[in-house]
Structures are given as C-alpha cells and as structure tokens.
C-alpha cells in the first residue's frame, strides 16, 4: 500500500510495516528500507537525493514524480479516466473525549 499526496508525506507499507517514507523533503527518508527506491525515484524525476539546500538548481514540482513512484510500488496507473470514474470509500474515526473534558 502507498499513500501519495502532492503536498504531504509519501508512505510505502509492506505487510503493515513502513518500508520507505518521507515527509516534505524526499532526501530525508525513513522506514525499514529508506534507500530501496532511490534508483526509481531518480528515474521518475526526483533528481538528486541530497539535502536540497546544497542544490542551487531551480525548485520544481515533484507531484508528477510522486504519482509515478506510487504507480511503481502499487502497479496502478492513475489516469484521468480512473480518477473520474473510481468509487472512493472514506471513513472517519473520532477520538473519544477524555472524561475530564466532558461537562
């Protein structure tokens, strides 16, 4: 399973464990195998995987690269048609209010 968002973190789970993840900056990866997808990440457009402060190049959007990476790990190609016709299931889990906050 993978979670991809153009502005949020990327998480790749295998059997319930985080295999690779990163927050806003893909150079700062975590998980049990943080470097496993480095070659794929470079190939789909992430560029250098060092600290972005060290790179003086122009800043570019990583949104296409994030979706390409998600396609690689899930095997699902996100097309316009798929996004327009897919059924999405959403849920909401509420956190119980502690008893000391109840009036």
Secondary structure as GFF3:
##gff-version 3
##sequence-region A 1 103
A	DSSP	beta_strand	2	3	.	.	.	ID=ss1
A	DSSP	beta_strand	10	14	.	.	.	ID=ss2
A	DSSP	beta_strand	17	22	.	.	.	ID=ss3
A	DSSP	beta_strand	29	30	.	.	.	ID=ss4
A	DSSP	alpha_helix	38	43	.	.	.	ID=ss5
A	DSSP	three_ten_helix	52	54	.	.	.	ID=ss6
A	DSSP	alpha_helix	63	74	.	.	.	ID=ss7
A	DSSP	alpha_helix	80	85	.	.	.	ID=ss8
A	DSSP	three_ten_helix	99	101	.	.	.	ID=ss9
###
